[in-house]
């Protein structure tokens, strides 16, 4: 995040609070993860919060505490992220969902930028979630309201924070390369279902020239 950048944290937290699914998805992975949902797993993971976000959440509850580096690699990470706050969650947020961090709320998704640099939906954060979060294989269970709010959140953040936007544009490019190697389109979650975006710019341009949309798998979302 650019130094001195001010994000509307209170509004972002308020407007991004929809549950990912209509059921408690933690019940799917917790039995295989020592009783703890994958998204609440802290072993080997250091949550990164915006400074403003950390201050806001600390003012609400003692759920979040500052993380204190205990080794050189952790200190290097802290030094490389001077505009963020490394933190740790002191307990389960099951009864404090309103105090979840923005990272908690967005897992296991990332925004997807099409070839024209427009956020069109959500993709899975395969690096962090594949083989761990069962929702990677259950795109039809993600609620319409969650997708709407998540896309709105990412649009707001990436519009205000150019560095953040550039980072996720590059992530979308990486994802296209990944799926191109498999000769597959990129599956993108949108409110109406699953859109299949071409990995090659030429194929994307051909779709636009023909006045067509990416191939689409409709879902009857809640």
Buried (B, 14 or more C-beta within 10 A) or exposed (E): BEEEBEBEBEEBBEEBBBBBBEEEBBEBBBEEBEEBBBBBBEEEEBBBBBBBBBEBBBEEEEBBEEBEBEEEEBEEBBEEEEEBBBBBBEEEBEEBEEBBBBBBBBBBBBBBBBBEEEBBBBBBBBEBBEEBBBBBEEBBBBBBBBBEBBBBBBBBBBEBBEEBBEEBBEBBEEBBEBBBEEEEBBBBBBBBBBBBBBBEEEBBEEBEEEEEEBEEEEBEBE
